[in-house]
């Protein structure tokens, strides 16, 4: 069966799951030609390549997911493991130098800055925890 791809090969080429191909075929969602050979479904290579050119969004969406370059205050707080009010307090008190930008009154953090700060902040949290433990252990017991 030259020139035909299995569902697995087609799904890998398009960057979707095989289940997605089944749904498209069942509901006739997209004009993707197929051939049934017994119980197996095969797709013509030419048709799949034409489909990929016509609907390029599927390949981009599934094969190269991109994270946003800017995070909202809640996303940055979730990554750092603090509340978003804590980030606001840090900004207000200038406690840590975590760079941010205000766009139309909304605070945005650069993803790279938050990740770098997260690595540093984890070291600071561990050191603070150790210091508290030492103080607690040295304090006189009542």
Secondary structure by P-SEA (a helix, b strand, c coil): ccccccaaaaaaaacccaaaaaaaaaacccbbbbbbcccbbbbbaaaaaaaaaaccccccccccccccccccaaaaaaaacccaaaaaaaaaaccccbbbbbcccbbbbcaaaaaaaaaaaaaaaaaaaaaaaaaaaacccc
